[in-house]
Amino acid sequence: MDCDLNLKATELRLGLPGTTDAISPPKNNKRSSPDSDSAPPPPKAQIVGWPPVRSYRKNNLAEAESGSFVKVSMDGAPYLRKIDLKVYNCYLELLEGLEKMFKLTIGEYSEREGYKGSEYAPAYEDKDGDLMLVGDVPWEMFKSSCKRLRIMKASDARGLGCAV
């Protein structure tokens, strides 16, 4: 009962169809590269539309100048605003802009008495996390160190640098 089953024709082999050369399976689970001479892989072509626009915009804003946009919160207001400090040239312009934005009046600032004759006192958080009154430091130093603005009630601002 010697039957020729022609096992070579039905044998499963790795390789391209129509070729007679069999490729031995890899010895480990990793794919073997044709040139395993520890050469770096060729750079991949960038996929169109990648990275997402959101990351692209975020990186461009960070490169432009960080720290010019700050959040502004007001005690009792349920929302925050964001302003660009580069738009303003001095404290007076900033305070006028805040008065228009929140529809309030902020009194005159004096180093001895703080913001006199106002229900609110503008304060800011600097890079170190300290809360200080707006106007305590020179304008350029304020612009470079301001991280967040807060318009607080004058009664809450009494312990900040000056007696209000």
C-alpha positions in Angstrom: 0.0 0.0 0.0 2.5 2.4 -1.1 0.6 5.4 -2.1 2.3 8.6 -3.2 0.3 11.4 -1.5 2.5 14.2 -2.9 3.0 15.9 0.5 5.3 18.5 -1.0 2.4 20.0 -3.0 0.2 20.4 0.1 2.8 21.4 2.5 2.3 24.8 4.2 5.2 27.1 3.9 5.9 30.7 4.6 6.8 32.8 1.6 5.4 34.4 -1.5 3.1 32.3 -3.6 4.9 30.6 -6.5 8.3 30.6 -4.9 10.0 27.4 -3.8 12.2 28.9 -1.2 10.8 28.5 2.3 11.4 31.1 4.9 12.1 29.8 8.3 9.9 31.2 11.1 11.5 33.6 13.5 13.1 32.2 16.6 11.4 34.7 18.9 8.2 36.7 18.9 9.8 39.7 17.4 9.9 40.3 13.7 13.3 40.0 12.1 14.4 42.9 10.1 16.3 42.4 6.8 19.2 44.5 8.0 19.8 43.7 11.7 23.0 45.7 11.9 21.6 48.0 14.7 21.0 50.7 12.1 18.2 53.1 13.1 14.9 52.5 11.4 14.1 54.9 8.5 12.0 57.9 9.5 8.3 57.5 9.1 6.4 59.8 6.8 4.2 62.2 8.7 0.6 61.4 8.5 -1.5 64.2 7.0 -3.5 66.0 9.6 -1.3 64.8 12.5 -0.7 66.1 15.1 -4.2 67.4 15.9 -4.8 71.1 15.4 -5.4 71.6 19.1 -1.9 70.5 20.1 -0.4 72.5 17.2 -2.2 75.7 18.4 -1.2 75.0 22.0 2.5 74.6 21.1 2.4 77.8 19.0 0.8 79.8 21.8 3.4 78.5 24.2 6.2 79.5 21.9 4.9 83.0 21.2 5.2 84.2 24.8 4.0 82.4 27.8 2.4 84.2 30.7 0.7 87.0 28.7 -2.8 85.5 29.1 -4.1 85.3 32.6 -7.4 84.2 34.1 -9.5 86.8 36.0 -12.0 85.7 38.7 -14.2 87.9 40.7 -15.6 87.0 44.1 -19.3 86.2 43.7 -19.2 85.8 39.9 -19.9 82.3 38.6 -17.5 82.6 35.6 -13.9 83.4 34.8 -12.5 85.6 32.1 -9.2 85.6 30.4 -7.3 88.7 29.5 -4.0 89.4 27.6 -1.7 91.6 29.7 0.2 92.7 26.5 -2.8 94.8 25.5 -2.4 97.1 28.6 0.5 99.5 29.0 0.0 100.4 32.7 -2.1 99.7 35.8 -4.6 102.4 35.0 -5.5 100.8 31.7 -5.7 97.4 33.3 -8.1 98.6 36.0 -10.3 100.5 33.5 -10.5 97.3 31.4 -11.5 95.2 34.5 -14.1 97.8 35.5 -15.7 97.6 32.1 -15.5 93.8 32.0 -17.1 93.2 35.4 -19.2 96.5 35.5 -17.8 97.7 38.8 -15.7 100.6 40.1 -12.3 100.2 41.7 -11.1 103.1 43.7 -7.8 104.9 43.5 -4.7 103.0 44.7 -2.3 104.4 47.2 0.7 102.5 48.7 -0.4 103.5 52.2 -4.1 102.7 52.0 -4.5 100.3 49.1 -7.7 100.7 47.1 -9.7 103.3 48.9 -13.4 103.8 48.5 -14.2 100.6 46.7 -16.0 97.4 47.5 -13.5 95.4 45.6 -9.7 95.2 45.5 -7.8 93.6 42.6 -5.2 91.1 43.7 -2.9 88.8 41.7 -1.2 85.5 42.2 2.5 85.6 41.2 4.7 82.7 40.0 5.5 81.7 43.6 1.8 81.4 44.5 1.8 84.6 46.7 -1.3 86.7 46.6 -0.5 90.4 46.3 -2.4 93.6 45.5 -2.3 94.9 42.0 -0.1 98.0 42.0 2.4 96.8 44.7 5.2 96.2 42.3 6.3 98.0 39.1 4.2 97.3 35.9 6.9 95.3 34.0 7.6 93.1 37.0 3.8 92.6 37.4 3.4 91.5 33.8 6.2 89.0 34.0 5.2 87.5 37.3 1.4 87.5 37.2 -0.2 84.1 36.9 -3.8 84.8 37.8 -5.9 87.9 38.7 -8.6 87.9 41.4 -11.0 90.7 42.1 -11.8 90.2 45.8 -14.0 92.0 48.3 -12.1 94.8 50.0 -12.8 93.2 53.4 -11.0 90.0 52.3 -8.0 92.0 51.0 -7.1 93.7 54.3 -4.2 91.4 55.0 -2.5 91.8 51.6 0.4 94.1 51.9 -1.5 97.2 52.6 -4.4 98.1 54.9 -7.5 98.6 52.7 
